[in-house]
């Protein structure tokens, strides 16, 4: 299981990472992506870039994360991995989760 949080600025790196992970594992991954503001076009490009046998499930943020410190190129989306148990309630039970 691969769990990621991405906004529109991270769409291209997300696509590259999922493409590489899918190729390296022979498609033996299941991707969950917390969509924190990607456009439908961005999502389509991400899906088109990954091998066809890699399932991808899109999730929406559950908890607002307003007021957290951000700086430089680090958006509030970076903190979404802290809410993994809210938007990915059972996918990681008994499995190793990789966040990115």
Secondary structure, DSSP 8 states (H G I E B T S, - for coil): -EEEEE-GGGHHHHHHHHHHHHHHTTT--EEEEEESS--HHHHHHHHHHS-TTSEEEEEE-SS--TT---BTTB-GGGGGGGGHHHHSSSTTTTS--EE-
